Amino acid sequence: MSTAPPSVAGTAAPARSAPPPCTWRCWPLAEPGGRRWSLPAVLVAVATLVGLSTGSLGWAVAAALALIVGSWRYFVPVVYELGTLGVTQQVLSSQRRISWRSIGRYEVRSAGVFLSPYAEAGPLDAFSGLYLPWCDHKNDVLASVEFYLAGTHR
């Protein structure tokens, strides 16, 4: 004899509903506080060090440009959206959408989540994956990622 109430006996657990769409803008250079100037200060210091050690303004400019290209997300606003269709990243007038099915795994990191198209870690992850900084939206980002990518966490 079942001790569960009639409405619960013989029924499966209710399905979880999808979290609401989550949209946020991340632009570290525009964030309040003195920490926002740390990367530009490092950039100037490295370019100055390269210029002084090589004696060439050209190499100093090349070093500065390489650092700017490598850290472009710091200098421009990026809008992220997580919804039923997948992950959308919008930078200036360019938009990139990644469907949830094309993500092989995700890794939770200290300031965001890394999404990779590969099920196993490999040397090309940094070039083909997408890093989602949560910028004060940690709970919303994790809820969406864990819902849509259940079973792909590493």
C-alpha positions in Angstrom: 0.0 0.0 0.0 1.4 3.4 -0.9 1.8 6.1 1.7 2.1 8.9 -0.8 -0.9 11.1 -1.4 -3.1 10.1 -4.4 -1.9 13.0 -6.5 1.7 12.0 -6.2 1.5 8.2 -6.2 2.5 6.7 -9.5 3.6 10.0 -11.1 7.0 11.0 -12.3 8.8 14.1 -11.0 7.5 17.2 -12.8 9.7 18.4 -15.6 11.8 21.5 -14.9 10.8 24.5 -17.0 13.3 26.4 -19.0 14.8 29.5 -17.3 13.8 32.8 -18.7 16.1 34.4 -21.3 19.1 36.2 -19.8 20.6 39.2 -21.5 23.5 41.3 -20.2 26.2 43.6 -21.3 29.8 43.2 -20.3 32.3 46.0 -20.8 35.1 45.9 -18.2 36.6 49.3 -19.2 33.3 51.0 -18.4 32.9 49.3 -15.0 33.2 51.6 -11.9 36.3 51.4 -9.8 40.1 51.7 -10.3 40.5 48.1 -11.3 39.3 48.9 -14.8 42.5 50.7 -15.6 44.7 47.7 -14.7 44.8 46.2 -18.2 45.5 49.5 -20.0 48.3 50.2 -17.4 49.8 46.8 -18.1 49.5 47.4 -21.8 51.4 50.7 -21.6 54.0 49.2 -19.3 54.7 46.2 -21.7 54.8 48.5 -24.7 57.2 50.8 -23.0 59.4 47.9 -21.8 59.5 46.5 -25.4 60.3 49.9 -26.8 63.1 50.5 -24.3 64.6 47.1 -24.6 64.6 47.0 -28.4 65.2 50.7 -29.0 62.4 50.6 -31.6 59.1 52.4 -31.6 57.8 50.0 -34.2 58.3 47.0 -31.9 56.6 48.9 -29.0 53.6 49.7 -31.3 53.5 46.0 -32.4 53.5 44.8 -28.8 50.7 47.2 -27.9 48.6 46.2 -30.9 49.1 42.5 -30.1 47.9 43.0 -26.6 44.9 45.1 -27.7 43.9 42.4 -30.2 44.2 39.7 -27.6 42.1 41.6 -25.1 39.6 43.2 -27.4 36.6 42.2 -25.2 38.0 44.5 -22.5 37.8 47.6 -24.7 34.4 47.2 -26.5 30.9 46.4 -25.0 29.8 42.8 -25.6 26.1 41.8 -25.2 25.3 38.2 -24.4 22.0 36.5 -24.5 21.1 33.0 -23.4 17.7 31.6 -24.5 16.0 28.6 -26.0 17.9 29.0 -29.3 21.3 29.1 -27.7 24.0 31.6 -26.9 24.2 34.9 -28.8 27.1 37.3 -28.6 26.8 40.7 -30.1 29.9 43.0 -30.6 29.3 46.3 -32.2 27.3 45.4 -35.4 28.4 41.7 -35.5 26.3 38.9 -34.0 27.3 35.3 -33.4 24.8 32.6 -32.4 25.8 29.2 -31.1 23.0 26.6 -30.7 23.0 24.6 -27.5 23.3 21.3 -29.5 26.7 22.4 -30.9 28.3 22.8 -27.4 30.2 19.7 -26.4 31.0 20.7 -22.8 31.2 23.6 -20.4 33.6 24.6 -17.7 32.7 26.8 -14.8 35.5 29.2 -14.1 36.1 31.9 -11.5 34.5 34.8 -13.5 32.5 33.0 -16.1 31.7 29.9 -18.1 33.8 28.5 -21.0 31.7 26.8 -23.7 33.5 24.4 -26.0 32.3 22.6 -29.2 34.4 19.6 -28.2 33.4 16.9 -25.6 37.1 16.6 -24.5 39.6 19.3 -23.8 42.1 19.9 -26.6 44.6 22.4 -27.9 42.1 24.3 -30.1 39.5 25.0 -27.4 40.7 28.6 -26.9 40.2 29.4 -30.6 36.9 27.6 -31.1 35.1 28.0 -27.8 33.3 30.9 -26.2 33.9 32.4 -22.8 30.9 33.9 -21.1 31.9 36.4 -18.3 28.9 36.6 -16.0 29.4 40.3 -14.9 27.0 40.3 -12.0 24.7 37.6 -13.6 26.3 34.5 -12.2 23.1 32.8 -11.0 21.2 33.5 -14.3 24.0 32.3 -16.5 24.6 29.1 -14.4 20.9 28.3 -14.4 20.6 28.6 -18.2 23.9 26.7 -18.9 23.1 23.9 -16.4 19.5 23.6 -17.8 20.4 23.5 -21.5 23.7 21.6 -21.2 22.9 19.1 -18.5 25.4 16.2 -18.7 28.1 18.1 -20.6 29.9 19.7 -17.6 33.6 18.9 -17.1 
